[in-house]
Protein backbone atom coordinates (compact mmCIF):
# COMPACT_ATOMS: atom_id res chain seq x y z
CA UNK A 1 0.00 0.00 0.00
CA UNK A 2 1.40 3.43 -0.84
CA UNK A 3 0.51 4.92 2.54
CA UNK A 4 1.95 2.04 4.63
CA UNK A 5 5.20 3.81 5.56
CA UNK A 6 3.59 7.11 6.63
CA UNK A 7 1.07 5.19 8.73
CA UNK A 8 3.82 3.15 10.36
CA UNK A 9 5.68 6.38 11.17
CA UNK A 10 2.49 7.86 12.62
CA UNK A 11 1.99 4.84 14.87
CA UNK A 12 5.61 4.82 16.03
CA UNK A 13 5.66 8.55 16.74
CA UNK A 14 2.37 8.56 18.63
CA UNK A 15 3.18 5.64 20.90
CA UNK A 16 6.71 6.87 21.58
CA UNK A 17 5.11 10.09 22.80
CA UNK A 18 2.46 8.30 24.85
CA UNK A 19 5.03 5.94 26.33
CA UNK A 20 7.09 8.93 27.47
CA UNK A 21 4.27 10.99 29.02
CA UNK A 22 1.68 8.48 30.25
CA UNK A 23 1.89 8.39 34.03
CA UNK A 24 -0.84 7.15 36.36
CA UNK A 25 -1.46 3.52 35.47
CA UNK A 26 -3.39 1.66 32.74
CA UNK A 27 -6.63 3.65 33.11
CA UNK A 28 -4.76 6.92 32.49
CA UNK A 29 -2.79 5.39 29.61
CA UNK A 30 -5.95 4.15 27.90
CA UNK A 31 -7.68 7.50 28.42
CA UNK A 32 -4.77 9.21 26.63
CA UNK A 33 -4.98 6.70 23.79
CA UNK A 34 -8.71 7.30 23.38
CA UNK A 35 -8.14 11.05 23.25
CA UNK A 36 -5.44 10.67 20.59
CA UNK A 37 -6.80 7.94 18.31
CA UNK A 38 -10.56 8.51 18.60
CA UNK A 39 -11.12 12.22 19.22
CA UNK A 40 -7.97 13.87 17.85
CA UNK A 41 -6.89 11.67 14.91
CA UNK A 42 -10.05 9.69 14.10
CA UNK A 43 -8.20 6.42 13.51
CA UNK A 44 -10.96 4.43 15.27
CA UNK A 45 -14.58 4.99 16.16
CA UNK A 46 -15.42 4.99 19.84
CA UNK A 47 -17.30 1.71 19.40
CA UNK A 48 -14.27 0.05 17.79
CA UNK A 49 -12.04 1.38 20.57
CA UNK A 50 -14.39 -0.11 23.20
CA UNK A 51 -14.39 -3.45 21.39
CA UNK A 52 -10.59 -3.54 21.54
CA UNK A 53 -10.62 -2.53 25.21
CA UNK A 54 -13.12 -5.27 26.05
CA UNK A 55 -10.90 -7.83 24.32
CA UNK A 56 -7.82 -6.78 26.33
CA UNK A 57 -9.81 -7.24 29.54
CA UNK A 58 -10.66 -10.82 28.61
CA UNK A 59 -7.12 -12.05 27.93
CA UNK A 60 -3.92 -12.02 30.00
CA UNK A 61 -1.35 -9.27 29.62
CA UNK A 62 -1.00 -5.54 30.36
CA UNK A 63 -4.11 -3.80 29.02
CA UNK A 64 -2.49 -0.52 27.92
CA UNK A 65 0.32 -2.26 26.04
CA UNK A 66 -2.15 -4.57 24.32
CA UNK A 67 -4.26 -1.56 23.33
CA UNK A 68 -1.18 0.01 21.73
CA UNK A 69 -0.57 -3.23 19.83
CA UNK A 70 -4.21 -3.48 18.71
CA UNK A 71 -4.31 0.15 17.54
CA UNK A 72 -1.01 -0.24 15.71
CA UNK A 73 -2.43 -3.24 13.83
CA UNK A 74 -5.65 -1.43 12.92
CA UNK A 75 -3.73 1.58 11.63
CA UNK A 76 -0.72 0.00 9.91
CA UNK A 77 -1.19 -3.76 9.69
CA UNK A 78 1.33 -6.30 10.97
CA UNK A 79 4.27 -3.85 11.02
CA UNK A 80 2.06 -1.48 13.01
CA UNK A 81 1.26 -4.23 15.50
CA UNK A 82 4.96 -4.53 16.35
CA UNK A 83 5.69 -0.81 16.12
CA UNK A 84 2.78 0.27 18.33
CA UNK A 85 3.69 -2.03 21.20
CA UNK A 86 7.46 -1.59 20.92
CA UNK A 87 7.24 2.21 20.76
CA UNK A 88 4.98 2.33 23.80
CA UNK A 89 7.35 0.10 25.81
CA UNK A 90 10.65 1.69 24.74
CA UNK A 91 10.62 4.91 26.87
CA UNK A 92 9.77 3.00 30.05
CA UNK A 93 12.49 0.46 29.28
CA UNK A 94 15.15 3.15 28.83
CA UNK A 95 14.09 5.09 31.93
CA UNK A 96 13.89 1.93 34.08
CA UNK A 97 17.29 0.81 32.82
CA UNK A 98 18.80 4.19 33.74
CA UNK A 99 17.22 4.07 37.21
CA UNK A 100 18.49 0.53 37.75
CA UNK A 101 22.06 1.61 36.98
CA UNK A 102 21.74 4.57 39.37
CA UNK A 103 20.14 2.35 42.02
CA UNK A 104 22.91 -0.26 41.95
CA UNK A 105 25.53 2.47 42.30
CA UNK A 106 23.90 4.84 44.77
CA UNK A 107 20.92 3.05 46.32
CA UNK A 108 22.85 1.99 49.41
CA UNK A 109 24.24 5.45 50.20
CA UNK A 110 22.59 7.19 53.18
CA UNK A 111 20.80 9.64 50.85
CA UNK A 112 19.47 6.77 48.72
CA UNK A 113 18.29 4.90 51.80
CA UNK A 114 16.55 8.07 52.98
CA UNK A 115 14.66 8.47 49.70
CA UNK A 116 13.38 4.90 49.75
CA UNK A 117 12.54 5.18 53.46
CA UNK A 118 9.84 7.68 52.43
CA UNK A 119 8.97 6.23 49.03
CA UNK A 120 8.23 2.68 50.19
CA UNK A 121 5.27 3.49 52.48
CA UNK A 122 3.89 5.77 49.75
CA UNK A 123 4.12 2.91 47.27
CA UNK A 124 2.44 0.59 49.77
CA UNK A 125 -0.45 3.07 49.83
CA UNK A 126 -0.62 2.83 46.02
CA UNK A 127 -0.76 -0.98 46.20
CA UNK A 128 -3.50 -0.93 48.87
CA UNK A 129 -5.64 1.59 46.99
CA UNK A 130 -5.23 -0.30 43.70
CA UNK A 131 -6.36 -3.46 45.50
CA UNK A 132 -9.33 -1.63 47.03
CA UNK A 133 -10.46 -0.21 43.69
CA UNK A 134 -10.05 -3.52 41.90
CA UNK A 135 -11.88 -5.24 44.74
CA UNK A 136 -14.87 -2.92 44.46
CA UNK A 137 -15.49 -4.07 40.90
CA UNK A 138 -14.24 -7.67 41.18
CA UNK A 139 -16.03 -8.59 44.43
CA UNK A 140 -19.44 -7.31 43.42
CA UNK A 141 -21.60 -10.09 44.89
CA UNK A 142 -21.54 -12.76 47.59
CA UNK A 143 -20.26 -15.48 45.27
CA UNK A 144 -17.29 -13.36 44.20
CA UNK A 145 -16.53 -12.42 47.82
CA UNK A 146 -16.61 -16.08 48.87
CA UNK A 147 -14.35 -16.99 45.97
CA UNK A 148 -11.95 -14.19 46.89
CA UNK A 149 -11.78 -15.38 50.50
CA UNK A 150 -11.12 -18.95 49.34
CA UNK A 151 -8.32 -17.72 47.05
CA UNK A 152 -6.80 -15.68 49.88
CA UNK A 153 -6.82 -18.74 52.15
CA UNK A 154 -5.24 -20.86 49.42
CA UNK A 155 -2.52 -18.27 48.78
CA UNK A 156 -1.72 -17.98 52.50
CA UNK A 157 -1.47 -21.79 52.69
CA UNK A 158 1.17 -21.68 49.94
CA UNK A 159 -0.82 -22.83 46.91
CA UNK A 160 0.96 -21.69 43.73
CA UNK A 161 -0.53 -18.52 42.27
CA UNK A 162 -0.94 -20.10 38.81
CA UNK A 163 -3.14 -22.80 40.33
CA UNK A 164 -5.09 -20.17 42.29
CA UNK A 165 -5.72 -18.07 39.17
CA UNK A 166 -6.81 -20.90 36.92
CA UNK A 167 -8.89 -22.63 39.59
CA UNK A 168 -10.63 -19.31 40.28
CA UNK A 169 -11.32 -18.81 36.58
CA UNK A 170 -12.83 -22.28 36.23
CA UNK A 171 -14.87 -21.73 39.40
CA UNK A 172 -16.09 -18.44 37.94
CA UNK A 173 -17.37 -20.32 34.91
CA UNK A 174 -19.19 -22.78 37.18
CA UNK A 175 -20.73 -19.95 39.20
CA UNK A 176 -21.68 -17.49 36.46
CA UNK A 177 -21.97 -19.48 33.21
CA UNK A 178 -22.57 -23.17 33.97
CA UNK A 179 -20.71 -24.85 31.25
CA UNK A 180 -20.55 -26.82 28.18
CA UNK A 181 -17.14 -28.28 28.93
CA UNK A 182 -15.28 -28.98 25.69
CA UNK A 183 -12.75 -26.23 26.37
CA UNK A 184 -11.84 -27.36 29.90
CA UNK A 185 -9.31 -29.96 28.78
CA UNK A 186 -7.55 -27.32 26.71
CA UNK A 187 -7.39 -24.93 29.67
CA UNK A 188 -5.96 -27.62 31.94
CA UNK A 189 -3.47 -28.63 29.26
CA UNK A 190 -2.34 -25.01 28.91
CA UNK A 191 -1.82 -24.74 32.66
CA UNK A 192 0.06 -28.03 32.75
CA UNK A 193 2.38 -26.84 30.00
CA UNK A 194 3.13 -23.57 31.80
CA UNK A 195 3.66 -25.35 35.12
CA UNK A 196 6.13 -27.78 33.49
CA UNK A 197 7.88 -24.81 31.88
CA UNK A 198 8.26 -23.14 35.29
CA UNK A 199 9.68 -26.35 36.80
CA UNK A 200 12.08 -26.74 33.89
CA UNK A 201 13.31 -23.18 34.46
CA UNK A 202 14.19 -24.04 38.05
CA UNK A 203 16.37 -26.95 36.87
CA UNK A 204 18.40 -24.93 34.39
CA UNK A 205 21.73 -23.51 35.47
CA UNK A 206 21.68 -20.31 33.46
CA UNK A 207 20.18 -17.44 35.43
CA UNK A 208 19.41 -15.64 32.17
CA UNK A 209 17.38 -18.62 30.93
CA UNK A 210 15.56 -18.81 34.25
CA UNK A 211 14.79 -15.09 34.11
CA UNK A 212 13.51 -15.35 30.55
CA UNK A 213 11.26 -18.32 31.27
CA UNK A 214 9.99 -16.77 34.50
CA UNK A 215 8.97 -13.50 32.85
CA UNK A 216 7.54 -15.34 29.85
CA UNK A 217 5.26 -17.19 32.29
CA UNK A 218 4.33 -13.93 34.01
CA UNK A 219 3.46 -12.21 30.73
CA UNK A 220 1.29 -15.15 29.69
CA UNK A 221 -0.65 -15.31 32.98
CA UNK A 222 -0.98 -11.68 34.04
CA UNK A 223 -4.68 -11.02 34.60
CA UNK A 224 -6.46 -8.16 36.31
CA UNK A 225 -3.71 -5.72 37.26
CA UNK A 226 -0.06 -4.94 36.63
CA UNK A 227 0.37 -5.40 40.38
CA UNK A 228 0.07 -9.15 39.76
CA UNK A 229 3.65 -8.95 38.49
CA UNK A 230 4.78 -8.50 42.07
CA UNK A 231 2.77 -11.51 43.26
CA UNK A 232 4.85 -13.72 40.96
CA UNK A 233 8.08 -11.96 41.93
CA UNK A 234 7.31 -12.27 45.64
CA UNK A 235 6.94 -16.03 45.35
CA UNK A 236 9.71 -16.91 42.89
CA UNK A 237 12.33 -14.16 42.62
CA UNK A 238 12.30 -13.25 46.35
CA UNK A 239 11.24 -16.41 48.19
CA UNK A 240 12.14 -19.29 45.88
CA UNK A 241 15.33 -18.15 44.16
CA UNK A 242 16.45 -15.50 46.66
CA UNK A 243 17.64 -13.21 43.86
CA UNK A 244 16.04 -10.11 45.40
CA UNK A 245 15.32 -9.04 48.96
CA UNK A 246 11.89 -7.90 50.14
CA UNK A 247 13.28 -4.35 50.23
CA UNK A 248 14.44 -4.56 46.61
CA UNK A 249 10.97 -5.75 45.60
CA UNK A 250 9.50 -2.62 47.17
CA UNK A 251 12.04 -0.52 45.32
CA UNK A 252 11.11 -2.27 42.05
CA UNK A 253 7.45 -1.37 42.60
CA UNK A 254 8.57 2.22 43.26
CA UNK A 255 10.40 2.34 39.91
CA UNK A 256 7.30 1.00 38.15
CA UNK A 257 5.20 3.78 39.69
CA UNK A 258 7.68 6.60 39.03
CA UNK A 259 8.26 5.85 35.35
CA UNK A 260 5.82 6.52 32.51
CA UNK A 261 4.40 3.74 30.40
CA UNK A 262 3.50 0.20 31.48
CA UNK A 263 4.03 -0.90 35.10
CA UNK A 264 5.61 -4.08 33.74
CA UNK A 265 8.69 -2.01 32.96
CA UNK A 266 9.65 -2.98 36.52
CA UNK A 267 10.81 -6.19 34.86
CA UNK A 268 13.68 -4.17 33.35
CA UNK A 269 14.75 -2.99 36.80
CA UNK A 270 14.49 -6.48 38.30
CA UNK A 271 16.32 -8.10 35.40
CA UNK A 272 19.19 -5.61 35.76
CA UNK A 273 19.50 -6.25 39.50
CA UNK A 274 19.58 -10.01 38.95
CA UNK A 275 21.78 -10.30 35.83
CA UNK A 276 22.93 -6.89 34.60
CA UNK A 277 22.17 -5.45 31.16
CA UNK A 278 21.49 -8.85 29.57
CA UNK A 279 19.03 -9.63 32.36
CA UNK A 280 17.24 -6.31 31.81
CA UNK A 281 16.83 -6.90 28.08
CA UNK A 282 15.78 -10.55 28.38
CA UNK A 283 13.31 -9.83 31.20
CA UNK A 284 11.70 -6.97 29.27
CA UNK A 285 11.36 -8.91 26.01
CA UNK A 286 10.04 -12.00 27.80
CA UNK A 287 7.39 -10.25 29.89
CA UNK A 288 5.94 -8.33 26.92
CA UNK A 289 6.31 -10.99 24.20
CA UNK A 290 3.09 -12.87 25.14
CA UNK A 291 1.09 -9.65 24.66
CA UNK A 292 2.14 -9.41 21.00
CA UNK A 293 1.30 -13.08 20.43
CA UNK A 294 -2.05 -12.82 22.24
CA UNK A 295 -3.13 -9.74 20.27
CA UNK A 296 -2.10 -11.36 16.97
CA UNK A 297 -4.14 -14.47 17.81
CA UNK A 298 -7.22 -12.84 19.35
CA UNK A 299 -7.69 -9.88 17.00
CA UNK A 300 -10.06 -11.73 14.61
CA UNK A 301 -12.03 -13.14 17.56
CA UNK A 302 -12.74 -9.86 19.35
CA UNK A 303 -16.51 -9.73 18.73
CA UNK A 304 -16.96 -13.34 19.89
CA UNK A 305 -14.76 -12.84 22.96
CA UNK A 306 -16.69 -9.76 24.01
CA UNK A 307 -20.03 -11.56 23.67
CA UNK A 308 -18.94 -14.85 25.28
CA UNK A 309 -20.60 -15.54 28.68
CA UNK A 310 -17.95 -18.19 29.36
CA UNK A 311 -15.08 -15.74 28.80
CA UNK A 312 -16.77 -13.11 30.98
CA UNK A 313 -17.38 -15.65 33.76
CA UNK A 314 -13.78 -16.88 33.63
CA UNK A 315 -12.56 -13.29 33.94
CA UNK A 316 -14.83 -12.64 36.95
CA UNK A 317 -13.34 -15.61 38.74
CA UNK A 318 -9.78 -14.62 37.87
CA UNK A 319 -10.31 -11.04 39.07
CA UNK A 320 -11.48 -12.28 42.47
CA UNK A 321 -8.25 -14.28 42.72
CA UNK A 322 -6.16 -11.27 41.64
CA UNK A 323 -7.52 -9.21 44.55
CA UNK A 324 -6.65 -11.98 47.00
CA UNK A 325 -3.15 -12.51 45.62
CA UNK A 326 -2.28 -8.82 45.66
CA UNK A 327 -3.43 -8.65 49.29
CA UNK A 328 -0.89 -11.33 50.21
CA UNK A 329 1.89 -9.26 48.63
CA UNK A 330 0.66 -6.11 50.38
CA UNK A 331 0.88 -7.94 53.72
CA UNK A 332 4.49 -8.94 53.03
CA UNK A 333 5.40 -5.42 51.84
CA UNK A 334 3.84 -3.91 54.98
CA UNK A 335 6.45 -5.59 57.16
CA UNK A 336 9.27 -4.11 55.08
CA UNK A 337 7.85 -0.62 54.48
CA UNK A 338 6.35 0.28 57.87
CA UNK A 339 9.27 0.34 60.28
CA UNK A 340 8.32 3.18 62.65
CA UNK A 341 5.69 5.82 63.37
CA UNK A 342 6.94 8.11 60.57
CA UNK A 343 6.54 5.50 57.85
CA UNK A 344 3.08 4.70 59.26
CA UNK A 345 2.17 8.40 58.96
CA UNK A 346 3.45 8.53 55.36
CA UNK A 347 1.29 5.47 54.57
CA UNK A 348 -1.76 7.12 56.13
CA UNK A 349 -1.13 10.38 54.28
CA UNK A 350 -0.72 8.44 51.02
CA UNK A 351 -4.04 6.66 51.52
CA UNK A 352 -5.81 9.97 52.15
CA UNK A 353 -4.14 11.62 49.14
CA UNK A 354 -5.19 8.80 46.81
CA UNK A 355 -8.70 8.15 48.11
CA UNK A 356 -9.78 11.68 48.98
CA UNK A 357 -7.85 13.88 46.57
CA UNK A 358 -7.00 11.38 43.79
CA UNK A 359 -3.38 12.53 43.61
CA UNK A 360 -1.42 11.08 40.69
CA UNK A 361 0.76 8.18 41.81
CA UNK A 362 3.98 9.71 40.49
CA UNK A 363 3.48 12.79 42.69
CA UNK A 364 2.74 10.62 45.68
CA UNK A 365 5.96 8.65 45.15
CA UNK A 366 7.95 11.86 44.76
CA UNK A 367 6.29 13.28 47.89
CA UNK A 368 7.31 10.18 49.83
CA UNK A 369 10.90 10.56 48.59
CA UNK A 370 10.89 14.20 49.73
CA UNK A 371 9.61 13.23 53.19
CA UNK A 372 12.33 10.62 53.51
CA UNK A 373 15.06 13.05 52.44
CA UNK A 374 13.83 15.76 54.82
CA UNK A 375 13.91 13.29 57.68
CA UNK A 376 17.49 12.38 56.71
CA UNK A 377 18.53 16.05 56.74
CA UNK A 378 16.92 16.58 60.13
CA UNK A 379 18.56 13.49 61.60
CA UNK A 380 21.95 14.43 60.12
CA UNK A 381 21.84 17.99 61.49
CA UNK A 382 24.33 18.47 64.34
CA UNK A 383 22.78 19.20 67.73
C-alpha positions in Angstrom: 0.0 0.0 0.0 1.4 3.4 -0.8 0.5 4.9 2.5 2.0 2.0 4.6 5.2 3.8 5.6 3.6 7.1 6.6 1.1 5.2 8.7 3.8 3.1 10.4 5.7 6.4 11.2 2.5 7.9 12.6 2.0 4.8 14.9 5.6 4.8 16.0 5.7 8.6 16.7 2.4 8.6 18.6 3.2 5.6 20.9 6.7 6.9 21.6 5.1 10.1 22.8 2.5 8.3 24.9 5.0 5.9 26.3 7.1 8.9 27.5 4.3 11.0 29.0 1.7 8.5 30.3 1.9 8.4 34.0 -0.8 7.2 36.4 -1.5 3.5 35.5 -3.4 1.7 32.7 -6.6 3.7 33.1 -4.8 6.9 32.5 -2.8 5.4 29.6 -6.0 4.2 27.9 -7.7 7.5 28.4 -4.8 9.2 26.6 -5.0 6.7 23.8 -8.7 7.3 23.4 -8.1 11.1 23.2 -5.4 10.7 20.6 -6.8 7.9 18.3 -10.6 8.5 18.6 -11.1 12.2 19.2 -8.0 13.9 17.8 -6.9 11.7 14.9 -10.1 9.7 14.1 -8.2 6.4 13.5 -11.0 4.4 15.3 -14.6 5.0 16.2 -15.4 5.0 19.8 -17.3 1.7 19.4 -14.3 0.0 17.8 -12.0 1.4 20.6 -14.4 -0.1 23.2 -14.4 -3.4 21.4 -10.6 -3.5 21.5 -10.6 -2.5 25.2 -13.1 -5.3 26.1 -10.9 -7.8 24.3 -7.8 -6.8 26.3 -9.8 -7.2 29.5 -10.7 -10.8 28.6 -7.1 -12.0 27.9 -3.9 -12.0 30.0 -1.3 -9.3 29.6 -1.0 -5.5 30.4 -4.1 -3.8 29.0 -2.5 -0.5 27.9 0.3 -2.3 26.0 -2.2 -4.6 24.3 -4.3 -1.6 23.3 -1.2 0.0 21.7 -0.6 -3.2 19.8 -4.2 -3.5 18.7 -4.3 0.1 17.5 -1.0 -0.2 15.7 -2.4 -3.2 13.8 -5.6 -1.4 12.9 -3.7 1.6 11.6 -0.7 0.0 9.9 -1.2 -3.8 9.7 1.3 -6.3 11.0 4.3 -3.9 11.0 2.1 -1.5 13.0 1.3 -4.2 15.5 5.0 -4.5 16.3 5.7 -0.8 16.1 2.8 0.3 18.3 3.7 -2.0 21.2 7.5 -1.6 20.9 7.2 2.2 20.8 5.0 2.3 23.8 7.3 0.1 25.8 10.7 1.7 24.7 10.6 4.9 26.9 9.8 3.0 30.1 12.5 0.5 29.3 15.1 3.2 28.8 14.1 5.1 31.9 13.9 1.9 34.1 17.3 0.8 32.8 18.8 4.2 33.7 17.2 4.1 37.2 18.5 0.5 37.8 22.1 1.6 37.0 21.7 4.6 39.4 20.1 2.4 42.0 22.9 -0.3 41.9 25.5 2.5 42.3 23.9 4.8 44.8 20.9 3.0 46.3 22.8 2.0 49.4 24.2 5.5 50.2 22.6 7.2 53.2 20.8 9.6 50.9 19.5 6.8 48.7 18.3 4.9 51.8 16.6 8.1 53.0 14.7 8.5 49.7 13.4 4.9 49.8 12.5 5.2 53.5 9.8 7.7 52.4 9.0 6.2 49.0 8.2 2.7 50.2 5.3 3.5 52.5 3.9 5.8 49.8 4.1 2.9 47.3 2.4 0.6 49.8 -0.4 3.1 49.8 -0.6 2.8 46.0 -0.8 -1.0 46.2 -3.5 -0.9 48.9 -5.6 1.6 47.0 -5.2 -0.3 43.7 -6.4 -3.5 45.5 -9.3 -1.6 47.0 -10.5 -0.2 43.7 -10.0 -3.5 41.9 -11.9 -5.2 44.7 -14.9 -2.9 44.5 -15.5 -4.1 40.9 -14.2 -7.7 41.2 -16.0 -8.6 44.4 -19.4 -7.3 43.4 -21.6 -10.1 44.9 -21.5 -12.8 47.6 -20.3 -15.5 45.3 -17.3 -13.4 44.2 -16.5 -12.4 47.8 -16.6 -16.1 48.9 -14.3 -17.0 46.0 -11.9 -14.2 46.9 -11.8 -15.4 50.5 -11.1 -18.9 49.3 -8.3 -17.7 47.0 -6.8 -15.7 49.9 -6.8 -18.7 52.2 -5.2 -20.9 49.4 -2.5 -18.3 48.8 -1.7 -18.0 52.5 -1.5 -21.8 52.7 1.2 -21.7 49.9 -0.8 -22.8 46.9 1.0 -21.7 43.7 -0.5 -18.5 42.3 -0.9 -20.1 38.8 -3.1 -22.8 40.3 -5.1 -20.2 42.3 -5.7 -18.1 39.2 -6.8 -20.9 36.9 -8.9 -22.6 39.6 -10.6 -19.3 40.3 -11.3 -18.8 36.6 -12.8 -22.3 36.2 -14.9 -21.7 39.4 -16.1 -18.4 37.9 -17.4 -20.3 34.9 -19.2 -22.8 37.2 -20.7 -19.9 39.2 -21.7 -17.5 36.5 -22.0 -19.5 33.2 -22.6 -23.2 34.0 -20.7 -24.8 31.2 -20.5 -26.8 28.2 -17.1 -28.3 28.9 -15.3 -29.0 25.7 -12.7 -26.2 26.4 -11.8 -27.4 29.9 -9.3 -30.0 28.8 -7.6 -27.3 26.7 -7.4 -24.9 29.7 -6.0 -27.6 31.9 -3.5 -28.6 29.3 -2.3 -25.0 28.9 -1.8 -24.7 32.7 0.1 -28.0 32.8 2.4 -26.8 30.0 3.1 -23.6 31.8 3.7 -25.4 35.1 6.1 -27.8 33.5 7.9 -24.8 31.9 8.3 -23.1 35.3 9.7 -26.3 36.8 12.1 -26.7 33.9 13.3 -23.2 34.5 14.2 -24.0 38.0 16.4 -26.9 36.9 18.4 -24.9 34.4 21.7 -23.5 35.5 21.7 -20.3 33.5 20.2 -17.4 35.4 19.4 -15.6 32.2 17.4 -18.6 30.9 15.6 -18.8 34.3 14.8 -15.1 34.1 13.5 -15.3 30.6 11.3 -18.3 31.3 10.0 -16.8 34.5 9.0 -13.5 32.9 7.5 -15.3 29.9 5.3 -17.2 32.3 4.3 -13.9 34.0 3.5 -12.2 30.7 1.3 -15.1 29.7 -0.6 -15.3 33.0 -1.0 -11.7 34.0 -4.7 -11.0 34.6 -6.5 -8.2 36.3 -3.7 -5.7 37.3 -0.1 -4.9 36.6 0.4 -5.4 40.4 0.1 -9.1 39.8 3.6 -9.0 38.5 4.8 -8.5 42.1 2.8 -11.5 43.3 4.8 -13.7 41.0 8.1 -12.0 41.9 7.3 -12.3 45.6 6.9 -16.0 45.4 9.7 -16.9 42.9 12.3 -14.2 42.6 12.3 -13.3 46.3 11.2 -16.4 48.2 12.1 -19.3 45.9 15.3 -18.1 44.2 16.5 -15.5 46.7 17.6 -13.2 43.9 16.0 -10.1 45.4 15.3 -9.0 49.0 11.9 -7.9 50.1 13.3 -4.4 50.2 14.4 -4.6 46.6 11.0 -5.8 45.6 9.5 -2.6 47.2 12.0 -0.5 45.3 11.1 -2.3 42.1 7.5 -1.4 42.6 8.6 2.2 43.3 10.4 2.3 39.9 7.3 1.0 38.2 5.2 3.8 39.7 7.7 6.6 39.0 8.3 5.8 35.4 5.8 6.5 32.5 4.4 3.7 30.4 3.5 0.2 31.5 4.0 -0.9 35.1 5.6 -4.1 33.7 8.7 -2.0 33.0 9.7 -3.0 36.5 10.8 -6.2 34.9 13.7 -4.2 33.3 14.8 -3.0 36.8 14.5 -6.5 38.3 16.3 -8.1 35.4 19.2 -5.6 35.8 19.5 -6.3 39.5 19.6 -10.0 39.0 21.8 -10.3 35.8 22.9 -6.9 34.6 22.2 -5.4 31.2 21.5 -8.8 29.6 19.0 -9.6 32.4 17.2 -6.3 31.8 16.8 -6.9 28.1 15.8 -10.5 28.4 13.3 -9.8 31.2 11.7 -7.0 29.3 11.4 -8.9 26.0 10.0 -12.0 27.8 7.4 -10.2 29.9 5.9 -8.3 26.9 6.3 -11.0 24.2 3.1 -12.9 25.1 1.1 -9.7 24.7 2.1 -9.4 21.0 1.3 -13.1 20.4 -2.1 -12.8 22.2 -3.1 -9.7 20.3 -2.1 -11.4 17.0 -4.1 -14.5 17.8 -7.2 -12.8 19.4 -7.7 -9.9 17.0 -10.1 -11.7 14.6 -12.0 -13.1 17.6 -12.7 -9.9 19.3 -16.5 -9.7 18.7 -17.0 -13.3 19.9 -14.8 -12.8 23.0 -16.7 -9.8 24.0 -20.0 -11.6 23.7 -18.9 -14.8 25.3 -20.6 -15.5 28.7 -17.9 -18.2 29.4 -15.1 -15.7 28.8 -16.8 -13.1 31.0 -17.4 -15.6 33.8 -13.8 -16.9 33.6 -12.6 -13.3 33.9 -14.8 -12.6 36.9 -13.3 -15.6 38.7 -9.8 -14.6 37.9 -10.3 -11.0 39.1 -11.5 -12.3 42.5 -8.3 -14.3 42.7 -6.2 -11.3 41.6 -7.5 -9.2 44.5 -6.7 -12.0 47.0 -3.1 -12.5 45.6 -2.3 -8.8 45.7 -3.4 -8.6 49.3 -0.9 -11.3 50.2 1.9 -9.3 48.6 0.7 -6.1 50.4 0.9 -7.9 53.7 4.5 -8.9 53.0 5.4 -5.4 51.8 3.8 -3.9 55.0 6.5 -5.6 57.2 9.3 -4.1 55.1 7.8 -0.6 54.5 6.3 0.3 57.9 9.3 0.3 60.3 8.3 3.2 62.7 5.7 5.8 63.4 6.9 8.1 60.6 6.5 5.5 57.9 3.1 4.7 59.3 2.2 8.4 59.0 3.4 8.5 55.4 1.3 5.5 54.6 -1.8 7.1 56.1 -1.1 10.4 54.3 -0.7 8.4 51.0 -4.0 6.7 51.5 -5.8 10.0 52.1 -4.1 11.6 49.1 -5.2 8.8 46.8 -8.7 8.1 48.1 -9.8 11.7 49.0 -7.9 13.9 46.6 -7.0 11.4 43.8 -3.4 12.5 43.6 -1.4 11.1 40.7 0.8 8.2 41.8 4.0 9.7 40.5 3.5 12.8 42.7 2.7 10.6 45.7 6.0 8.6 45.1 7.9 11.9 44.8 6.3 13.3 47.9 7.3 10.2 49.8 10.9 10.6 48.6 10.9 14.2 49.7 9.6 13.2 53.2 12.3 10.6 53.5 15.1 13.0 52.4 13.8 15.8 54.8 13.9 13.3 57.7 17.5 12.4 56.7 18.5 16.0 56.7 16.9 16.6 60.1 18.6 13.5 61.6 22.0 14.4 60.1 21.8 18.0 61.5 24.3 18.5 64.3 22.8 19.2 67.7 
